[in-house]
Amino acid sequence: MIIYNVTVCPVSRKPFYGYVRIQDGKIAEVSQGDPVQPDDEMTDGCGGFLYPGFIDIHTHMGFIGDGASEEGIDVNEGSDPVTPGLRAIDGINYYDGYFRDAVASGVTSVVTGHGSLNVIAGSMIAVKTGAANLEDAYMGTVGMKFAFGENPKSYADRDEAPQTRSGIAALIRETLYKARQYMERKNSAESPSDAPDFDLGYEALIPLLEGKIKAHMHCHRADDILTALRICEEFSLKPLLIHCTEGYKIADILAKKNAAAVAGPIICDRGKPEMAHAYLGNAAVLSKAGVPVAICTDHPEVSINFLLNSVAWCVKYGLPREDAIRAVTLTAAELAGIDDRTGSIDVGKDADLVLLNGDPLDIMTDVVMTIVDGRIVYRAGSGKGA
């Protein structure tokens, strides 16, 4: 397939008039001008704008369903505050209607997983939104979910720990310390009898302790953000600050610590105490300080349909346009650890593309076509998804 007569917006470099050739689900050629050699499947972009598929780096897609009652909500395992052994791939409903909404909105990849009731909740995974099935959609485990602040304190209602912020931190430290001991004993075992008894939760934390995945730290208040970073430093974890709502208050500290943030939800109310100081200019302040920033919806807190609207509000409040587009493309892919496959229009990457008829930050712009792995999964006028 060749998509031609478009302004190619690769994100990794400046836009230009040209075309993109797709072969075997990958981007095979990105060139200026018009194609010299035609293809059997030529797609006229009609002067539109071709972007890499957009990425929402923090959601609960498939865990809180479209119109779902309690039966369709699988976001929090309330039986235990520490559940690192939970695998997001086992809880996601990939056939939920919001995945169709995602492709119709040009969102081709999301990071999704468990909620923030638990101090350690389980894995976060990256998935394509428009694949034929979950097995094809799955891009891998990219993080382990931790939560600080208000939400995990709900165990106080049951007279269980944790009930305070210091209790949350202590529980996380204790678990990580035991997991590190488990890992060291396992690695040094000279025979099966020397190895520790199998523990699913500690096994799930080993990739985190080895630096293979990131610690996705749910944190809103500035003090919770700093606690999350303190723990990451103690255990040599790679942190990703999810929400980072009061990050603007300590942006200089975050920059010195080489922290990265995922700002969002953006267009929502301040409906919980720890979001009382939410500021629409947060992403702009963080970016100006040198903190890499991605933007998320935290779907369903804000529907996946409104990812680009969230980006537009960040631009209105000072986030440079180039940084804003990267916040839902290449920067998001880099922070998620999937930039070898998606996030920009470059040869060799997956053919995840979105064709727009205007500025992506203009609310009147339409998605003309969405492509995932070289397959057209949405065309304007065809309804929700393919």
Steps between C-alpha positions, in 0.01 A plus 500: 500500500611854425341802666581802284402865451539574870701717732706240682548597866762248621549670843864384492567778245323790331182445294519482120284425198545139400389141537542190714531146371378214721609140458427199723360720772812717520600841370717416199565846352448863600574741216439852378298580190279255314573126462698413188402135505125447554364229726207267445333664798532876471324717757458868415530703820326794327738755647450381856748468785657162580615453859627202695214339687435676828592334831323530834762390749275463805149357486281229646370397159326164517488499881202732542262418220279703269185557707610225737352428840700331776508179296711671235741680734828318557731789575569443874561176690370609839589186692861599570694830481805325347430305179803526268424155358191626318554498124313764307470274197276270707261780597457702183183476292641572155154490345375798697341771285750766600768334288287582195474858626878510531568410138230742386691769692838409351631334818685188390677397823423525870662400825238348726471307822386496857377785717637682802314338789798272564844628600649251253229405254654288225635537150434771243498390136520670161246393239399604150140620486408371155650153481293199403533347848678545831788272407579720199437818701730417790831688490632390837509579869645849540455578868395409853225713652559667839267746673558772757271740681126501529381190315691221683399653835152360434608187688444707814126448443558131576734566791786355294838637398593733345320790664760775460750619240788373711320165523479485120872572462593246768294228333663568163849501650441176687371327187788623283755401763358148522480476121866601470598236756293243308672597174849486649438162658352366177793627292761361737338159545732219393224238512118494506509431873686828555242703311214673684147369475326640194322832564297646214512856634877505550550341159301786345720756677829354373481673157440827686799448730713407198402821320318324218169677569412829670328581826175673400448720806146632555563829682317834504631711789855635501586313820378171351703563186816545706425190708464298180835625374666436835393136491610463139845633589526261796428196282652626171165494322418687179213732595219634284290755688136439410270806534772711670224754565707730723818445302502868406575583866824299497591499130861603565547209741347254254733623226807456722388145579453423127138412568239456227130576535165403352265795543129434521212481512495855366138592423330386818377649824697521825267239645735348756705664776845426360405667170399825671805678355478362147628753247449498124850639455663206680631330185639831373688570822643148510608512137662842541699364794630215282277220628386264220119511496235279346128576519231250592124482542506251789204349314222477608565804724508682167377302202764376258323708233634818659873433502576767239264745668707450816814577300342817361427632850860441600613703197256776591665516841854524369623156391694548172313346209785271397535367856123454516480286186797296620320455834253267328740356242876461530550615860213278612653207312843566652364520854299181446799320350329429168677760284676226304158415355289814498485873578643641176483447125833335434605206284488171687238601754152354514264661253282669765376815330216750512386721211338830602332767291642785708686607811489222763446761771194652329178353639343517151769280343386150404681170497480387137672165545676299770749227418637244746776261396441597137129415514229763459291470816293818461372718217293811552134432431527129565391515865701409808801307383528237230 
